[in-house]
Amino acid sequence: MKNRLRIVGLASFLFGCFLVQQLAVADTQQVEAQQAANNTSPPIIEYLWQSTGPEFTEQRLAEIATALNKRIDTQGYEVITANILRPQFETEDYDLIWVFLWSSEDARNQAWAHWNEFQATDWQRETAGVLKPESVRSFLYDLLWGYKSPELNLVAGDTFFSTFHFCSFEGTHGHDALQAFKAQYNDWLSQNADFMRYGYLTLKARFELKDTDFVWLDIFNHEVTRQAKAEHWSGTEAQKLWEQMTSCDEFQFSSTKIRS
């Protein structure tokens, strides 16, 4: 696997002894402006790499997701939405990824502290043989929405496709160029909205991510949508600008929304 996805650091145990860490905030200017305007902490997204055990089945995973949602609801943990991602490439690092969008960093830290004290032991017993708690690693990102078509309305139980691009800038290009690209790209998307059930966002790691200036995440409701977008995108001025501006490694996942 390419180095950009072999991340070392922020190792922790999920559903066992989860160590809540005080992480340095690395918000972008846009996030800071939004936070100041709303007088609230911004949402934060957490990716938890997870390996499966010998008793794993898709049915057991669905049951575990249902049980997890029940615990979230019962305890009032502030999880806005949650997904499960399955890699569409060879990797020994994990079998699936849990994704939690928390209402804020404080809400996330309080939830894990409560979980460690009151939920972890029972959860380990319930998932024994299906999930390997010792395998889990946690990675936190700030996020900025870029675009979402009105037709992209995913709810719990829906499947979709996620494509992560770990990108570095070429030459003298930087975040100003990225913002200019987004404006051009969003205009192109609005003109092609008739075939799109698509959205994207950018992510900024709250840890050292070597040789990566930003992470771009594409979300497609279906493989057909992904193919249609690729066909319409090829040869456009926006594509040419993107290729001049960035160098990216791409990773694709089949995804399931488990909470909405």
N, C-alpha and C positions, 0 to 999 in steps of 0.2 A: 504494500500500500504506500501511497505517496506520503512524504514526510509531513505535509500540512495537516494530515488527519491523525498523525501519531503524536498526540499532545501529552506532555508529561507535566504533572502538577495538578493541584486541586483534587487530589485523590481523596475519596471519602467512601464510607459505607452507607448505602441506602437500605432502609427497612431493617436495619440492625443498629449499629452504633454510629449514627450519622453525626459527624463533627461539624457544627455550625461555625463557619469561619467569617471573620470580619474582613471583607475584601475591599480593596481600594476601588473607589468609584472612578470610572473613566467615561463619564457621560460626554456625548457630543454637545455642541453648542445648541442644537435644536432641542435635545432632551432637556437641557438646563433651562432653556427659555420656556418650554412647555410646563416644566415643574414649577417655575417661578410664577407663571401666569395662573396656574390652577392651585398653587399653594399646596400641592400634594406630591408624594413620591411617585415616580413613574413605574409602570410595570417592569418586570424583569423576567427573562425567559431562562429556564434551566434545562439542560440536556443531561440525562443520566444514562451512561452506558451500562448495559446489563447482559450478562451471560446466562444461558438457560441450563437446566439440569437434565438428568436422564429421564425424568418423568414429565418433561414438557410436552404439551400438545396445544394445538390452537384453541381447543375447547377449554382447557385449563387456563390459558391466558385470558380468554374472554371472561371466565368466571372470576379471575383475579382482578381484572379491570373493573368489573361490577362491584366487587368487594371493596376495592380501593375508593371508588366513587362514593360508596355508602359511608366509609370512614371520613372522607372529606366533608360530606354533607353533615354527618352527625357532629363532628368536632368544629365545624364552621371554618375550616381552613380556606384561605382566600385564594383558591385556584380558579382563575378565569376560564381556562380551557386546558385540555390535555390531549396528547396524541401518543401513539406508538409508531415508531419508524422501524422498517426492516431494510437493511442494506441490500442493494442490488449489485454488489461487487464482493469480491473475496476479501475477507478480513478475519483475523484471529483476535481482534481487540474486543469484540462484543457480538451478540446475536441480535439484539434489538436495542432501541433507544426509547426511554420514556421522556416525554417533553411536557413540562409544566410551565404555563404562563401564570406567574404570580402577580397579584395586584400591586405589590411593592417588595422591596428587599426586606423591610421590617416584618411584613406579613410572612414572607418565606422563612426567615430566621425563627420567628415565634412558632410557626407551625412545626418545623423540624425539632425544636426544643421540646414541644409538647409530645410529638411523635416518639422521640427517644425515650421519654419518661413513661408514657402510658400505652403506646401502640406497638413498639418495635418487637417485643418478645412474642406477642400473639401473632404478629405478621410473619415472623420467621417460621413459626410452627405451621401456619396455614400454607405457606409457599415452599416448604421444605421439599426438595427433590425437583421442583419445577423451576425455581429461580436460584441463582447463586449470589447471595448478598455480599460475599467477599469480593465479587468481581466488579462492583459498581464504582464508577467514577463520575464526578459531577463537574459540569462546566456552565458558567453563568455568562450571559450576554445582555447588554442593553440592545434595544431594538427601535428601529424607525420604520414605520409603514411607508411604502412607496406608492402602491396602487392596489386596488381590489375592484374587480368588475362587479356590478350589482348582482350578476347571476351566480357569483361564487358564494354560496350560503351553505357551508358545511355544518352538519349537525352530528351529534354522537351516533356512531355506527357507520358513518360514511367513510369510504375509502378514497384516497387521492394520491398524488405523486408529489414528492418534494425533491428539488434539486439544489444542492448547496454548491456555491462557487467560492472557493478560498482564493482571494485575489490580491495581487500587488500592483502598484501603479508602474507604468512604463515611462521612462524618461523623466521629464519635468512635470508630468501630470500629477495632480493631487486631489484633495477632497473638493476643491472648488470645481474642478473639471467633472468630478463625479456628480455634483449637484446640477451642473449644466446638462450633463447627459441625462439625468433623471427627468428633467423638464422636457427634453426632446423625446425621450422614450415614452413618457406618459402621454404626450401628444400623439405619438404613433399608436399607442395602445387604444386611445379613445377613438381613433379613426378606424380601428379594426375590431371594435367591441362586439360586432355581430357574431364572430366565431369564438369569442373568448369567454371562458370561465376560468379566470386566472388572477393571481395576485402575486406581489413580490414585496419583500422587505429587506432591509440591510441590518446586519448585526455587528456589534462591536464587542469584542471579547473583554471580559474583566480579568484577564490573565495574559501572560505572555504568549503570543501566537506567532511563532517565528515565520518570517518572510511573508506575512499577510498584513495588508493594510485595512481590509474590510472583508466581511462575508456577505455574499448576496444569496438570498433564498428565493427561489421560484416555487410557486404552488400551483398545481394544475388539478382540476377536478377529475381528469381522465387522461389516459395515454393518448387518446385521439386528439384531445386539446393540445397536448404537448407537441404532437406531430404537426398539427395545423399551425401552431405558433412558429415552429421551426421553419416551416415552408414559407410563411409570409415574412418572416424575419430575414431570411437569407437575401443578401444583396442590398439591404436597405442602408440609408445613410447612418441610421442609429447603430446598426451592426458594425459598420466601418469605424465609427467613432469608438465604440466599445473595444474593438480589437486593437486600435491604436493606443488606447488609454490603459488597458489592463492586460495582465497575464494571470490566468486562473486555472486551478485544478477543480474538476467537477466530480460530484458524488451524488448518485441518485438513490432514492429510497421509495419503496412502497409504504404508504402511510394509512393509518386508521385513526379517526377522531374518536376518542373515548369519553370526552366530556365537552359539553357546550352550554 
